[in-house]
């Protein structure tokens, strides 16, 4: 999720103790190939919710292999690494050329209530991928595979930052998305407090806008198929590998969804990957029918991402204000909902 601009929110120590990345636990070593020798572990990367580190090793054949580890704790910490592993593993199985390879997840043996996710390490440039190839690669990901059983959602509960997200497995994208939005509204209100205007807009979004924009996707002759999406593809969850020059994605919260859902984080102008990336993507994966609703569908999807941001950053109403105006725009355009 996109970081808040309020530095006061981040002037706090990460809840996970730094000791968890001061050594390589036996449970972590068990995910490496037999005979691997650990050379070093050092803090690497940035996270406001977990500890992250780079692990340098040599395998039994003398080959240097570098891993990236993310360590969390508590019940939510376990759910987080569980979902991240299954998200990344699903993505890697479909398009390994752009996905950090997952090696496993588990529970520390030598520390209580500590959980980890282990994947391949990539030295990245820190820049966003190029508009010349990344939208096309994302479109290729979406084309490669549809849901094996035809359902939408994901069987594991992914976390965006420190908070869970809900995408129940259903036969309808409208139903899966609506449930997820209802959860985001509740979470955001819990963080920022009740607001009558937000409550009225929320009601209209759920009862009018979502049916109007999503139901036609599943009632037209060109019914959408559940496509695999990364689920949180904002600027901070992708970059370019220094050695291969190929884009790489990480921190997935994947699900089987309408492929255009992936474009939600690209809609806000604050993102480096913004409207130009959406336009380029559409050249490789044409908008769903009805095409005339495309921009408003992407705006609706961006509302969900901004709601989640607002639910994370207590005391910062920037995202709530963005959500408020975007919802108002949609509600005023579709006051009568699907029946109209």
Backbone as numpy.savetxt, mean C-alpha at the origin, in Angstrom:
# Nx Ny Nz CAx CAy CAz Cx Cy Cz
2.26 5.17 3.12 1.43 6.37 3.12 2.30 7.63 3.12
1.78 8.65 2.49 2.53 9.89 2.39 2.76 10.49 3.77
3.98 10.94 4.08 4.28 11.46 5.39 3.63 12.81 5.66
3.36 13.09 6.91 2.83 14.38 7.31 3.91 15.44 7.18
3.48 16.69 7.02 4.43 17.80 6.94 4.71 18.38 8.32
4.07 17.90 9.35 4.24 18.42 10.69 5.38 17.67 11.39
6.55 18.31 11.57 7.69 17.59 12.16 7.46 17.20 13.61
6.55 17.89 14.31 6.32 17.56 15.71 5.80 16.14 15.89
5.10 15.64 14.87 4.56 14.29 14.96 5.68 13.26 14.98
6.82 13.60 14.36 7.89 12.62 14.23 9.01 12.80 15.23
8.88 13.81 16.11 9.89 14.00 17.15 9.64 13.07 18.32
9.42 11.82 18.01 9.15 10.81 19.01 9.96 9.56 18.69
10.36 8.86 19.74 11.12 7.63 19.55 10.20 6.54 18.99
10.72 5.75 18.06 9.96 4.61 17.54 9.68 3.65 18.69
8.46 3.15 18.76 8.06 2.31 19.89 8.86 1.01 19.96
9.32 0.53 18.82 10.08 -0.73 18.79 11.52 -0.45 19.26
12.01 -1.18 20.25 13.36 -0.90 20.77 14.45 -1.17 19.73
15.49 -0.34 19.75 16.56 -0.46 18.77 17.33 -1.77 18.93
17.22 -2.39 20.09 17.94 -3.65 20.33 17.54 -4.74 19.34
16.36 -4.66 18.77 15.91 -5.73 17.87 16.73 -5.80 16.59
17.45 -4.73 16.27 18.32 -4.77 15.09 19.80 -4.62 15.49
20.10 -5.01 16.74 21.49 -5.00 17.18 22.17 -6.35 16.94
21.38 -7.34 16.53 21.91 -8.68 16.26 20.95 -9.36 15.29
21.34 -10.49 14.74 20.48 -11.26 13.85 19.96 -12.47 14.62
18.68 -12.48 14.88 18.07 -13.54 15.68 18.12 -14.88 14.94
18.12 -15.96 15.71 18.17 -17.30 15.11 16.98 -17.56 14.19
15.82 -16.99 14.52 14.65 -17.19 13.67 14.84 -16.53 12.31
15.55 -15.41 12.28 15.85 -14.73 11.02 16.85 -15.57 10.22
17.87 -16.07 10.87 18.87 -16.89 10.19 18.24 -18.12 9.55
17.18 -18.63 10.18 16.52 -19.83 9.67 15.84 -19.58 8.32
15.60 -18.32 7.99 14.99 -17.98 6.70 16.04 -17.85 5.59
17.30 -17.88 5.96 18.39 -17.78 4.99 18.81 -19.18 4.56
19.55 -19.27 3.49 19.98 -20.59 3.02 20.92 -21.24 4.03
20.90 -22.57 4.05 21.72 -23.31 5.00 23.20 -23.01 4.79
23.91 -22.79 5.88 25.33 -22.50 5.80 25.66 -21.02 5.67
24.63 -20.17 5.71 24.87 -18.73 5.60 25.60 -18.20 6.83
26.57 -17.34 6.58 27.32 -16.70 7.67 27.01 -15.21 7.67
26.55 -14.71 8.80 26.22 -13.29 8.93 27.48 -12.48 9.15
27.68 -11.44 8.34 28.83 -10.55 8.47 28.51 -9.32 9.31
27.31 -8.75 9.09 26.98 -7.52 9.82 25.49 -7.25 9.72
25.02 -6.45 10.65 23.67 -5.89 10.61 23.78 -4.43 11.01
23.14 -3.56 10.26 23.21 -2.13 10.57 21.89 -1.47 10.20
21.48 -0.44 10.97 20.23 0.27 10.65 20.27 0.79 9.22
19.15 0.68 8.54 19.07 1.16 7.16 17.62 1.45 6.83
17.41 2.51 6.06 16.06 2.88 5.67 15.39 3.70 6.75
14.16 4.07 6.49 13.41 4.89 7.45 12.00 4.35 7.60
11.55 4.30 8.83 10.19 3.91 9.14 9.80 4.59 10.44
8.57 5.06 10.50 8.09 5.70 11.72 7.41 4.69 12.63
7.28 3.44 12.17 6.50 2.47 12.92 7.30 1.23 13.31
8.44 0.99 12.66 9.19 -0.24 12.89 10.68 0.06 12.83
11.49 -0.94 13.17 12.94 -0.84 13.01 13.33 -1.55 11.71
14.24 -0.96 10.97 14.66 -1.55 9.70 16.18 -1.60 9.64
16.69 -2.61 8.95 18.14 -2.79 8.91 18.56 -3.55 7.67
19.84 -3.45 7.38 20.50 -4.16 6.28 21.37 -5.25 6.89
21.25 -6.48 6.37 22.02 -7.60 6.86 22.93 -8.11 5.75
24.24 -8.08 5.98 25.20 -8.57 5.00 25.62 -9.99 5.38
25.58 -10.88 4.40 25.90 -12.30 4.67 26.74 -12.88 3.53
27.26 -14.06 3.80 27.92 -14.88 2.78 27.31 -16.27 2.86
26.85 -16.80 1.71 26.23 -18.12 1.75 27.29 -19.22 1.74
26.83 -20.46 1.73 27.74 -21.61 1.84 28.71 -21.70 0.68
28.37 -21.09 -0.45 29.24 -21.13 -1.63 30.12 -19.89 -1.74
30.08 -19.03 -0.73 30.92 -17.85 -0.72 30.32 -16.64 -1.42
29.06 -16.73 -1.81 28.40 -15.62 -2.49 27.85 -14.64 -1.48
28.10 -13.35 -1.71 27.57 -12.32 -0.82 26.09 -12.09 -1.10
25.28 -12.16 -0.07 23.84 -11.91 -0.18 23.46 -10.90 0.89
22.73 -9.87 0.47 22.34 -8.81 1.38 20.82 -8.83 1.54
20.37 -8.76 2.78 18.94 -8.80 3.10 18.50 -7.47 3.71
17.19 -7.25 3.63 16.57 -6.11 4.32 15.58 -6.69 5.32
15.62 -6.20 6.55 14.72 -6.70 7.58 13.92 -5.56 8.18
12.65 -5.84 8.42 11.76 -4.91 9.12 11.27 -5.62 10.38
11.39 -4.97 11.53 11.07 -5.61 12.80 10.02 -4.80 13.53
9.01 -5.50 14.03 7.92 -4.86 14.74 7.61 -5.65 16.00
6.65 -5.17 16.79 6.31 -5.91 18.00 4.83 -5.76 18.31
4.34 -6.60 19.21 2.94 -6.56 19.61 2.05 -7.30 18.64
0.78 -7.40 19.00 -0.18 -8.12 18.17 -0.30 -7.50 16.79
-0.39 -6.17 16.74 -0.45 -5.50 15.43 0.84 -5.69 14.65
1.95 -5.76 15.37 3.23 -5.98 14.71 3.26 -7.32 14.00
2.71 -8.35 14.65 2.65 -9.66 14.00 1.74 -9.63 12.78
0.57 -9.02 12.93 -0.36 -8.93 11.79 0.27 -8.17 10.63
1.06 -7.16 10.97 1.69 -6.33 9.94 2.71 -7.13 9.13
3.60 -7.86 9.80 4.62 -8.62 9.06 3.99 -9.79 8.31
2.95 -10.37 8.88 2.25 -11.46 8.21 1.66 -10.98 6.89
0.95 -9.85 6.94 0.30 -9.33 5.74 1.33 -8.82 4.73
2.41 -8.20 5.22 3.41 -7.70 4.29 4.09 -8.86 3.56
4.38 -9.94 4.28 4.98 -11.08 3.61 4.06 -11.62 2.52
2.80 -11.83 2.85 1.89 -12.40 1.86 1.62 -11.43 0.71
1.59 -10.14 1.00 1.44 -9.15 -0.06 2.63 -9.19 -1.01
3.82 -9.11 -0.44 5.02 -9.07 -1.27 5.23 -10.40 -1.99
4.90 -11.50 -1.34 5.07 -12.80 -1.98 4.11 -12.95 -3.16
2.90 -12.46 -3.01 1.94 -12.52 -4.10 2.41 -11.67 -5.28
2.88 -10.46 -4.99 3.40 -9.60 -6.05 4.62 -10.22 -6.72
5.53 -10.74 -5.92 6.77 -11.31 -6.46 6.48 -12.52 -7.35
5.48 -13.30 -6.99 5.13 -14.47 -7.79 4.57 -14.08 -9.15
4.03 -12.87 -9.25 3.43 -12.41 -10.51 4.42 -11.60 -11.34
5.21 -10.73 -10.70 6.12 -9.87 -11.46 7.43 -9.68 -10.69
8.25 -10.71 -10.60 9.46 -10.65 -9.77 10.48 -9.62 -10.23
10.42 -9.20 -11.49 11.44 -8.27 -11.99 11.38 -6.89 -11.35
10.26 -6.53 -10.70 10.19 -5.20 -10.08 9.87 -5.26 -8.59
9.91 -6.45 -7.99 9.50 -6.60 -6.60 10.65 -7.10 -5.75
10.85 -6.47 -4.60 11.85 -6.96 -3.64 11.42 -8.36 -3.19
12.32 -9.34 -3.36 11.96 -10.74 -3.09 11.77 -10.99 -1.59
10.61 -11.52 -1.21 10.39 -11.86 0.20 11.01 -13.22 0.54
11.64 -13.29 1.71 12.24 -14.56 2.14 11.48 -15.19 3.31
10.73 -14.38 4.02 9.96 -14.97 5.10 9.59 -13.96 6.17
8.87 -14.45 7.14 8.49 -13.66 8.30 8.48 -14.61 9.49
8.43 -14.06 10.68 8.40 -14.95 11.83 8.52 -14.22 13.14
8.77 -15.01 14.19 8.85 -14.51 15.56 10.26 -14.70 16.09
10.82 -13.68 16.69 12.15 -13.78 17.29 12.18 -14.90 18.34
13.29 -15.60 18.38 13.46 -16.65 19.39 14.02 -16.08 20.70
14.82 -15.04 20.60 15.55 -14.55 21.78 14.97 -13.29 22.41
13.88 -12.77 21.83 13.19 -11.61 22.40 11.70 -11.86 22.34
11.00 -11.48 23.37 9.57 -11.76 23.47 8.75 -10.76 22.64
7.73 -11.28 21.95 6.75 -10.45 21.27 7.36 -9.56 20.19
8.38 -10.10 19.50 9.05 -9.36 18.44 8.92 -10.16 17.14
8.56 -9.46 16.04 8.25 -10.12 14.78 8.99 -9.43 13.63
9.29 -10.21 12.58 10.11 -9.66 11.50 9.59 -10.06 10.14
9.96 -9.26 9.16 9.75 -9.55 7.74 11.10 -9.40 7.06
11.48 -10.42 6.26 12.80 -10.44 5.64 12.64 -10.49 4.12
13.39 -9.61 3.42 13.33 -9.61 1.96 14.70 -9.25 1.39
14.80 -9.27 0.08 16.06 -8.90 -0.57 16.34 -7.42 -0.38
17.62 -7.09 -0.30 18.03 -5.69 -0.16 18.32 -5.10 -1.53
17.84 -3.90 -1.76 18.12 -3.18 -2.99 18.68 -1.81 -2.63
19.85 -1.51 -3.16 20.37 -0.15 -3.01 19.61 0.70 -4.02
18.83 1.66 -3.52 17.98 2.44 -4.42 18.47 3.88 -4.53
18.08 4.51 -5.62 18.52 5.88 -5.88 17.84 6.89 -4.97
16.64 6.55 -4.49 15.86 7.51 -3.73 14.95 8.36 -4.60
15.11 8.23 -5.91 14.26 8.95 -6.85 13.07 8.09 -7.23
12.00 8.73 -7.68 10.87 7.96 -8.18 11.25 7.36 -9.53
10.61 6.27 -9.93 10.87 5.70 -11.25 10.46 6.68 -12.35
10.97 6.43 -13.53 10.71 7.31 -14.67 9.30 7.12 -15.22
8.71 8.21 -15.62 7.41 8.16 -16.28 7.50 7.41 -17.61
8.71 7.31 -18.14 8.91 6.64 -19.44 8.70 5.13 -19.37
8.88 4.52 -18.17 8.70 3.07 -18.10 7.84 2.59 -16.94
7.72 3.36 -15.87 7.04 2.83 -14.69 5.53 2.64 -14.90
4.80 3.61 -15.44 3.37 3.36 -15.66 3.11 2.13 -16.52
3.97 1.91 -17.51 3.81 0.73 -18.37 4.06 -0.55 -17.58
5.03 -0.53 -16.66 5.31 -1.71 -15.84 4.16 -1.99 -14.88
3.58 -0.94 -14.31 2.43 -1.12 -13.42 1.25 -1.70 -14.20
1.04 -1.20 -15.41 -0.03 -1.74 -16.25 0.22 -3.22 -16.56
1.47 -3.57 -16.79 1.82 -4.97 -17.05 1.53 -5.84 -15.83
1.84 -5.35 -14.64 1.49 -6.07 -13.41 -0.01 -6.35 -13.38
-0.80 -5.35 -13.69 -2.25 -5.50 -13.63 -2.79 -6.45 -14.69
-2.09 -6.55 -15.80 -2.55 -7.43 -16.87 -2.20 -8.90 -16.62
-1.13 -9.13 -15.88 -0.57 -10.49 -15.83 -1.48 -11.52 -15.19
-2.23 -11.12 -14.19 -3.02 -12.15 -13.51 -4.28 -11.55 -12.90
-5.37 -12.29 -13.02 -6.60 -11.94 -12.33 -6.77 -12.87 -11.14
-7.66 -12.53 -10.26 -7.89 -13.32 -9.05 -8.20 -14.77 -9.41
-7.49 -15.72 -8.81 -7.69 -17.13 -9.15 -9.13 -17.61 -8.98
-9.83 -17.09 -7.98 -11.21 -17.54 -7.74 -12.24 -16.48 -8.10
-11.78 -15.39 -8.74 -12.71 -14.36 -9.19 -13.18 -13.40 -8.13
-12.59 -13.45 -6.93 -13.04 -12.56 -5.85 -12.14 -11.34 -5.73
-12.71 -10.31 -5.09 -11.97 -9.10 -4.76 -11.55 -9.14 -3.30
-10.58 -8.27 -2.93 -10.13 -8.20 -1.55 -8.84 -8.96 -1.33
-8.56 -9.25 -0.05 -7.33 -9.97 0.31 -7.57 -10.69 1.62
-7.10 -11.94 1.75 -7.40 -12.72 2.96 -6.61 -12.30 4.19
-5.60 -11.45 4.03 -4.82 -10.97 5.17 -5.09 -9.48 5.36
-4.94 -9.03 6.59 -5.24 -7.64 6.92 -3.97 -6.79 6.81
-3.84 -6.03 5.72 -2.63 -5.22 5.55 -2.64 -3.97 6.42
-1.46 -3.46 6.68 -1.33 -2.24 7.47 -0.76 -1.14 6.60
-1.35 0.04 6.70 -0.79 1.24 6.09 -0.21 2.06 7.21
1.12 2.08 7.35 1.71 2.71 8.52 1.38 1.88 9.75
0.86 2.53 10.78 0.58 1.82 12.03 -0.85 1.31 12.14
-1.68 1.58 11.13 -3.08 1.22 11.24 -3.50 0.17 10.21
-4.41 -0.71 10.60 -4.87 -1.76 9.69 -5.81 -1.20 8.63
-5.88 -1.92 7.52 -6.82 -1.62 6.46 -7.66 -2.87 6.22
-8.87 -2.69 5.74 -9.77 -3.82 5.59 -10.27 -3.91 4.15
-10.01 -5.04 3.54 -10.48 -5.33 2.19 -11.06 -6.74 2.19
-12.29 -6.90 2.66 -12.86 -8.24 2.78 -12.97 -8.92 1.43
-12.84 -10.23 1.43 -12.96 -11.01 0.21 -14.44 -11.15 -0.14
-14.84 -10.59 -1.28 -16.22 -10.66 -1.74 -16.24 -10.89 -3.25
-17.42 -11.07 -3.77 -17.59 -11.23 -5.22 -17.84 -9.91 -5.93
-17.82 -8.81 -5.17 -18.14 -7.51 -5.74 -17.11 -6.46 -5.33
-16.56 -5.74 -6.31 -15.63 -4.66 -6.01 -16.33 -3.55 -5.24
-17.57 -3.25 -5.59 -18.30 -2.21 -4.86 -18.40 -2.57 -3.38
-18.71 -3.82 -3.09 -18.86 -4.26 -1.71 -17.52 -4.21 -0.96
-16.47 -4.72 -1.58 -15.15 -4.70 -0.93 -14.70 -3.28 -0.67
-14.82 -2.41 -1.67 -14.37 -1.03 -1.51 -15.22 -0.28 -0.50
-16.53 -0.47 -0.54 -17.43 0.21 0.40 -17.09 -0.16 1.84
-16.87 -1.45 2.10 -16.51 -1.89 3.45 -15.21 -1.22 3.89
-14.22 -1.19 2.99 -12.95 -0.56 3.31 -13.10 0.92 3.61
-13.94 1.60 2.84 -14.16 3.03 3.07 -14.86 3.27 4.41
-15.83 2.46 4.74 -16.52 2.62 6.02 -15.54 2.49 7.17
-14.62 1.54 7.06 -13.59 1.40 8.10 -12.70 2.62 8.16
-12.32 3.16 6.99 -11.44 4.33 6.98 -12.14 5.55 7.59
-13.42 5.71 7.32 -14.17 6.83 7.92 -14.18 6.71 9.43
-14.43 5.50 9.93 -14.46 5.29 11.37 -13.10 5.54 12.00
-12.06 5.06 11.35 -10.70 5.25 11.87 -10.32 6.72 11.88
-10.66 7.43 10.80 -10.32 8.85 10.70 -11.04 9.67 11.75
-12.31 9.36 11.99 -13.07 10.08 13.01 -12.51 9.80 14.40
-12.09 8.57 14.63 -11.49 8.22 15.92 -10.22 9.04 16.17
-9.47 9.31 15.10 -8.22 10.07 15.23 -8.46 11.56 15.33
-9.31 12.10 14.46 -9.46 13.55 14.35 -10.68 14.12 15.06
-11.60 13.26 15.48 -12.80 13.73 16.16 -13.98 13.88 15.22
-15.18 13.92 15.81 -16.40 14.03 15.01 -16.53 15.41 14.40
-17.04 15.43 13.17 -17.28 16.67 12.44 -18.57 16.47 11.67
-19.56 17.31 11.91 -20.88 17.11 11.32 -20.85 17.19 9.80
-20.07 18.11 9.27 -19.96 18.24 7.82 -19.35 16.97 7.22
-18.30 16.47 7.85 -17.67 15.23 7.38 -18.66 14.07 7.45
-19.47 14.03 8.50 -20.43 12.94 8.66 -21.47 12.96 7.55
-21.93 14.14 7.17 -22.92 14.24 6.10 -22.31 13.85 4.76
-21.08 14.29 4.51 -20.41 13.93 3.27 -20.15 12.42 3.23
-19.77 11.88 4.37 -19.53 10.43 4.46 -20.77 9.65 4.05
-21.91 10.03 4.56 -23.17 9.36 4.25 -23.45 9.39 2.75
-23.22 10.55 2.14 -23.47 10.69 0.71 -22.48 9.89 -0.13
-21.23 9.83 0.31 -20.23 9.05 -0.42 -20.61 7.57 -0.40
-20.98 7.06 0.76 -21.31 5.65 0.90 -22.61 5.30 0.16
-23.62 6.14 0.31 -24.94 5.80 -0.21 -25.16 6.22 -1.65
-24.46 7.26 -2.11 -24.72 7.80 -3.44 -23.52 7.65 -4.39
-22.36 8.14 -3.98 -21.23 8.24 -4.90 -20.64 6.87 -5.22
-20.40 6.06 -4.22 -19.80 4.75 -4.48 -20.68 3.90 -5.40
-21.98 3.78 -5.13 -22.81 3.02 -6.08 -22.80 3.63 -7.49
-22.84 4.96 -7.56 -22.89 5.61 -8.88 -21.62 5.34 -9.69
-20.45 5.37 -9.05 -19.19 5.24 -9.79 -18.71 3.80 -9.92
-19.06 2.94 -8.99 -18.51 1.58 -9.03 -19.48 0.53 -9.54
-20.76 0.71 -9.32 -21.71 -0.31 -9.76 -21.70 -0.51 -11.27
-21.59 0.56 -12.06 -21.55 0.36 -13.52 -20.38 -0.51 -13.98
-19.32 -0.57 -13.20 -18.17 -1.40 -13.57 -18.52 -2.88 -13.57
-19.55 -3.24 -12.80 -19.90 -4.65 -12.65 -21.25 -5.01 -13.26
-21.87 -4.04 -13.90 -23.16 -4.30 -14.53 -23.14 -4.13 -16.04
-22.03 -3.61 -16.56 -21.92 -3.42 -18.01 -21.43 -4.72 -18.65
-21.56 -4.85 -19.97 -21.06 -6.04 -20.66 -19.56 -6.25 -20.44
-18.81 -5.15 -20.26 -17.37 -5.24 -20.04 -17.06 -5.23 -18.54
-17.62 -6.18 -17.82 -17.44 -6.27 -16.37 -15.96 -6.36 -16.02
-15.53 -5.59 -15.01 -14.13 -5.58 -14.60 -13.76 -6.91 -13.97
-12.47 -7.24 -14.05 -11.91 -8.43 -13.42 -11.05 -8.01 -12.23
-11.01 -8.82 -11.18 -10.15 -8.49 -10.03 -8.67 -8.61 -10.43
-7.98 -7.49 -10.41 -6.56 -7.44 -10.78 -5.70 -7.27 -9.54
-4.50 -7.83 -9.59 -3.57 -7.68 -8.47 -2.97 -6.28 -8.48
-3.11 -5.56 -7.37 -2.53 -4.22 -7.24 -1.59 -4.19 -6.05
-0.59 -3.32 -6.12 0.34 -3.12 -5.01 -0.42 -2.61 -3.79
-1.32 -1.65 -4.00 -2.20 -1.19 -2.94 -1.79 0.08 -2.23
-0.54 0.51 -2.37 -0.10 1.74 -1.71 1.09 2.32 -2.48
0.88 2.53 -3.77 2.00 2.84 -4.66 2.24 4.35 -4.75
2.53 4.96 -3.61 2.89 6.37 -3.60 4.40 6.51 -3.77
4.87 7.76 -3.82 6.28 8.03 -4.10 7.25 7.28 -3.20
6.87 7.09 -1.92 7.80 6.50 -0.96 7.89 4.99 -1.00
7.07 4.34 -1.80 7.07 2.87 -1.83 7.60 2.30 -3.14
8.35 3.10 -3.86 8.99 2.63 -5.09 10.19 3.52 -5.38
11.14 2.97 -6.08 12.31 3.75 -6.47 12.98 3.01 -7.63
14.29 3.25 -7.80 15.05 2.62 -8.88 16.28 1.95 -8.29
16.52 0.71 -8.66 17.69 -0.03 -8.20 18.95 0.59 -8.79
19.91 0.90 -7.94 21.15 1.56 -8.38 21.90 0.71 -9.39
21.93 -0.60 -9.18 22.73 -1.48 -10.04 22.03 -1.83 -11.34
20.75 -2.20 -11.27 20.04 -2.66 -12.46 19.38 -1.54 -13.23
19.15 -0.40 -12.57 18.43 0.74 -13.16 16.95 0.42 -13.40
16.47 -0.67 -12.82 15.08 -1.09 -12.98 14.27 -0.63 -11.77
13.05 -0.16 -11.98 12.20 0.21 -10.85 11.99 -0.97 -9.91
11.85 -0.66 -8.63 11.58 -1.69 -7.63 10.51 -1.16 -6.69
9.57 -2.04 -6.30 8.49 -1.66 -5.40 8.60 -2.45 -4.11
8.09 -1.86 -3.03 8.17 -2.49 -1.72 7.01 -1.99 -0.87
6.95 -2.43 0.40 5.89 -2.01 1.35 4.49 -2.17 0.77
4.23 -3.30 0.17 2.93 -3.51 -0.48 1.82 -3.80 0.53
0.63 -3.37 0.19 -0.60 -3.74 0.91 -1.57 -4.27 -0.14
-1.16 -5.33 -0.80 -1.84 -5.71 -2.03 -3.21 -6.32 -1.80
-3.99 -6.31 -2.87 -5.31 -6.89 -2.90 -5.72 -7.10 -4.35
-6.77 -7.89 -4.51 -7.38 -8.05 -5.82 -8.44 -6.97 -5.94
-8.29 -6.10 -6.94 -9.09 -4.89 -6.98 -9.37 -4.46 -8.41
-10.15 -3.42 -8.55 -10.24 -2.72 -9.83 -8.87 -2.10 -10.08
-8.29 -2.35 -11.23 -6.91 -1.89 -11.46 -6.73 -0.40 -11.27
-7.77 0.40 -11.54 -7.65 1.86 -11.41 -7.49 2.31 -9.96
-7.81 1.43 -9.02 -7.59 1.74 -7.61 -6.13 2.09 -7.35
-5.23 1.45 -8.10 -3.79 1.69 -7.94 -3.42 3.14 -8.19
-4.24 3.85 -8.97 -3.92 5.22 -9.37 -4.30 6.25 -8.31
-5.02 5.82 -7.27 -5.46 6.75 -6.24 -4.35 7.59 -5.64
-3.20 6.99 -5.26 -2.12 7.80 -4.68 -1.47 8.75 -5.68
-1.70 8.54 -6.97 -1.10 9.41 -7.99 -1.96 10.63 -8.29
-3.17 10.65 -7.79 -4.08 11.75 -8.11 -3.71 13.08 -7.43
-3.31 13.08 -6.15 -2.99 14.35 -5.49 -1.78 15.03 -6.13
-1.87 16.33 -6.33 -0.78 17.07 -6.99 0.46 17.14 -6.13
0.34 16.85 -4.80 1.51 16.91 -3.92 2.50 15.79 -4.22
2.04 14.73 -4.90 2.91 13.60 -5.18 3.77 13.87 -6.41
4.99 13.35 -6.40 5.85 13.46 -7.59 5.27 12.63 -8.73
4.75 11.44 -8.38 4.03 10.66 -9.38 2.59 11.13 -9.36
2.23 11.97 -10.31 0.90 12.56 -10.28 0.21 12.36 -11.62
-0.54 13.37 -12.07 -1.43 13.19 -13.22 -0.72 12.72 -14.48
0.52 13.14 -14.70 1.24 12.68 -15.87 1.41 11.17 -15.88
1.62 10.59 -14.70 1.75 9.13 -14.58 0.42 8.44 -14.86
-0.67 9.07 -14.43 -2.00 8.51 -14.70 -2.28 8.50 -16.19
-1.97 9.60 -16.84 -2.20 9.69 -18.28 -1.35 8.67 -19.04
-0.11 8.48 -18.61 0.75 7.51 -19.28 0.26 6.08 -19.03
-0.18 5.81 -17.81 -0.72 4.48 -17.48 -1.90 4.14 -18.40
-2.77 5.12 -18.62 -3.98 4.90 -19.41 -3.66 4.54 -20.86
-2.46 4.88 -21.31 -2.06 4.49 -22.66 -1.78 2.99 -22.74
-1.44 2.40 -21.60 -1.07 0.99 -21.58 -2.18 0.09 -21.03
-3.08 0.69 -20.24 -4.23 -0.03 -19.72 -5.41 0.94 -19.81
-6.17 0.89 -20.90 -7.25 1.87 -21.13 -8.25 1.90 -19.99
-8.85 3.05 -19.73 -9.85 3.17 -18.67 -11.01 2.21 -18.85
-11.57 1.78 -17.74 -12.74 0.90 -17.77 -13.96 1.67 -18.26
-14.95 0.91 -18.70 -16.24 1.51 -19.06 -17.08 1.70 -17.79
-17.79 2.83 -17.67 -17.84 3.95 -18.61 -16.60 4.85 -18.50
-15.98 5.11 -19.66 -14.74 5.88 -19.71 -14.92 7.27 -19.15
-16.11 7.86 -19.34 -16.34 9.23 -18.89 -16.28 9.38 -17.37
-16.35 8.27 -16.64 -16.26 8.32 -15.17 -14.83 8.14 -14.66
-13.89 7.94 -15.54 -12.52 7.57 -15.15 -11.92 8.55 -14.14
-11.92 9.83 -14.44 -11.28 10.80 -13.54 -11.96 10.82 -12.18
-13.27 10.70 -12.15 -13.98 10.73 -10.87 -13.76 9.44 -10.08
-13.60 8.33 -10.76 -13.27 7.09 -10.04 -11.91 7.21 -9.37
-10.93 7.74 -10.09 -9.60 7.91 -9.52 -9.64 8.89 -8.35
-10.45 9.94 -8.46 -10.61 10.88 -7.35 -11.21 10.18 -6.14
-12.23 9.35 -6.36 -12.83 8.59 -5.26 -11.80 7.69 -4.60
-10.98 7.02 -5.40 -9.94 6.16 -4.83 -8.93 6.97 -4.04
-8.62 8.17 -4.50 -7.66 9.02 -3.78 -8.22 9.46 -2.43
-9.55 9.62 -2.35 -10.18 9.96 -1.08 -9.86 8.90 -0.03
-9.91 7.64 -0.43 -9.60 6.57 0.53 -8.17 6.68 1.05
-7.22 6.97 0.16 -5.83 7.10 0.58 -5.64 8.30 1.50
-6.28 9.41 1.17 -6.15 10.60 2.01 -6.85 10.42 3.36
-7.95 9.68 3.37 -8.60 9.36 4.64 -7.66 8.58 5.54
-6.96 7.63 4.95 -6.03 6.83 5.76 -4.90 7.70 6.30
-4.41 8.62 5.49 -3.38 9.54 5.97 -3.89 10.34 7.16
-5.11 10.84 7.05 -5.69 11.63 8.14 -5.87 10.79 9.39
-6.18 9.50 9.23 -6.37 8.64 10.39 -5.07 8.35 11.11
-3.94 8.50 10.41 -2.64 8.23 11.01 -2.09 9.45 11.75
-2.27 10.63 11.16 -1.59 11.82 11.66 -2.49 12.65 12.56
-2.60 12.23 13.79 -3.44 12.90 14.77 -3.02 14.36 14.95
-4.01 15.24 14.92 -3.72 16.66 15.14 -3.38 17.42 13.89
-3.16 16.72 12.80 -2.86 17.37 11.52 -4.10 17.25 10.64
-4.79 18.37 10.42 -6.05 18.35 9.69 -5.87 18.61 8.19
-4.63 18.64 7.74 -4.38 18.91 6.33 -5.08 17.90 5.44
-4.93 16.61 5.76 -5.53 15.58 4.92 -7.05 15.57 5.05
-7.56 15.85 6.25 -9.02 15.93 6.41 -9.59 17.02 5.52
-8.93 18.15 5.46 -9.43 19.25 4.63 -9.40 18.89 3.15
-8.36 18.17 2.73 -8.30 17.72 1.34 -9.45 16.76 1.05
-9.66 15.82 1.96 -10.74 14.84 1.80 -12.09 15.55 1.75
-12.28 16.51 2.61 -13.55 17.22 2.68 -13.90 17.85 1.33
-12.94 18.54 0.75 -13.20 19.23 -0.52 -13.39 18.25 -1.67
-12.61 17.17 -1.68 -12.77 16.18 -2.74 -14.12 15.46 -2.63
-14.53 15.14 -1.42 -15.83 14.51 -1.24 -16.95 15.45 -1.66
-16.83 16.71 -1.29 -17.87 17.67 -1.64 -18.02 17.77 -3.17
-16.89 17.76 -3.84 -16.91 17.81 -5.30 -17.67 16.63 -5.89
-17.42 15.43 -5.37 -18.08 14.23 -5.87 -19.57 14.21 -5.50
-19.88 14.60 -4.27 -21.27 14.59 -3.82 -22.11 15.59 -4.60
-21.55 16.75 -4.88 -22.29 17.76 -5.65 -22.50 17.32 -7.09
-21.58 16.52 -7.62 -21.71 16.06 -8.99 -22.69 14.89 -9.11
-22.79 14.05 -8.05 -23.63 12.86 -8.11 -24.62 12.84 -6.93
-25.47 13.85 -6.81 -26.38 13.92 -5.64 -27.44 12.83 -5.63
-27.78 12.30 -6.80 -28.87 11.31 -6.86 -28.34 9.87 -6.94
-27.04 9.70 -6.99 -26.47 8.37 -6.93 -26.71 7.53 -8.15
-26.71 6.22 -7.95 -26.80 5.27 -9.07 -28.13 5.35 -9.81
-29.20 5.60 -9.08 -30.52 5.60 -9.71 -30.66 6.68 -10.76
-29.87 7.73 -10.66 -29.93 8.81 -11.65 -29.39 8.35 -12.99
